[in-house]
């Protein structure tokens, strides 16, 4: 097993707070959506995927409304070139520039 540390924003009641959590994933795999959902559930957040491309999750129906936005991922022990990385703000800027 290897460690996947991911940083995320909790967006609730017009406020944003930044957190991070850890998911353990098999050595031969990359993190999957189910890994993120399981990690969030361990923290008490019951979520569904809202936007796969941006890695944004939302509270399940019947729960108090909030969103969780994964902003960065780090895989411990991975080479930098092979490291899974997600930066939502950087991605949005790049996509905006590419579409022009």
C-alpha positions as CSV (number, residue, x, y, z in Angstrom):
1,X,0.0,0.0,0.0
2,X,1.1,3.6,-0.6
3,X,-0.1,6.9,0.8
4,X,-2.0,9.4,-1.2
5,X,-2.3,12.7,0.5
6,X,-4.9,15.0,-0.9
7,X,-5.7,18.6,0.0
8,X,-9.3,19.8,-0.3
9,X,-11.5,22.8,0.4
10,X,-14.7,22.5,2.4
11,X,-17.2,25.0,0.9
12,X,-20.2,25.5,3.3
13,X,-22.4,28.4,4.2
14,X,-20.5,30.8,2.0
15,X,-17.2,30.0,3.8
16,X,-14.2,28.0,2.6
17,X,-11.8,26.1,4.8
18,X,-8.8,24.1,3.6
19,X,-8.0,20.6,4.9
20,X,-6.1,17.5,3.9
21,X,-6.5,13.8,4.4
22,X,-4.8,10.5,3.6
23,X,-6.0,7.6,1.5
24,X,-4.1,4.2,1.3
25,X,-4.1,2.8,-2.2
26,X,-2.5,-0.4,-3.6
27,X,1.0,0.0,-4.9
28,X,0.0,-0.8,-8.5
29,X,-2.9,1.6,-8.8
30,X,-3.7,5.3,-9.0
31,X,-6.4,6.9,-6.7
32,X,-10.0,6.3,-7.8
33,X,-13.1,8.3,-7.0
34,X,-14.2,5.6,-4.6
35,X,-10.9,6.1,-2.6
36,X,-11.8,9.8,-2.2
37,X,-15.4,9.1,-1.2
38,X,-14.2,6.5,1.4
39,X,-11.7,9.0,2.9
40,X,-14.3,11.7,3.1
41,X,-16.7,9.3,4.8
42,X,-14.0,8.5,7.4
43,X,-14.0,12.2,8.2
44,X,-17.8,12.3,8.5
45,X,-18.6,13.8,5.1
46,X,-21.1,11.8,3.1
47,X,-20.7,12.9,-0.5
48,X,-21.4,12.1,-4.1
49,X,-19.3,13.0,-7.1
50,X,-20.5,16.4,-8.6
51,X,-17.8,17.0,-11.2
52,X,-15.3,14.3,-12.1
53,X,-13.1,16.6,-14.2
54,X,-12.6,19.1,-11.4
55,X,-12.8,16.5,-8.6
56,X,-15.6,18.3,-6.8
57,X,-18.0,16.4,-4.4
58,X,-21.3,17.5,-2.9
59,X,-23.2,16.4,0.1
60,X,-25.8,13.7,-0.4
61,X,-29.5,14.6,-0.6
62,X,-30.9,15.1,2.9
63,X,-27.6,16.3,4.3
64,X,-26.7,19.9,5.1
65,X,-25.4,21.4,1.8
66,X,-21.7,21.6,1.3
67,X,-19.1,20.9,-1.4
68,X,-15.6,19.4,-1.2
69,X,-13.1,20.4,-3.8
70,X,-9.8,18.4,-4.2
71,X,-7.1,21.0,-4.9
72,X,-3.9,18.9,-4.8
73,X,-2.8,15.3,-4.6
74,X,0.6,13.8,-3.6
75,X,1.5,10.2,-3.8
76,X,4.2,9.3,-1.2
77,X,7.2,7.5,-2.6
78,X,6.2,8.2,-6.2
79,X,8.7,9.7,-8.6
80,X,7.8,13.3,-9.4
81,X,7.3,12.5,-13.1
82,X,4.9,9.7,-12.2
83,X,3.1,11.5,-9.4
84,X,-0.6,12.0,-9.7
85,X,-1.2,15.7,-9.3
86,X,-4.3,17.8,-9.5
87,X,-4.5,21.5,-9.1
88,X,-8.0,22.7,-9.9
89,X,-7.1,26.4,-10.2
90,X,-4.1,25.9,-12.5
91,X,-6.2,23.5,-14.6
92,X,-9.0,26.1,-15.1
93,X,-6.5,28.8,-16.1
94,X,-4.7,26.5,-18.6
95,X,-8.0,25.3,-20.1
96,X,-9.2,29.0,-20.5
97,X,-5.9,29.9,-22.3
98,X,-6.0,26.8,-24.5
99,X,-9.6,27.5,-25.7
100,X,-8.7,31.0,-26.9
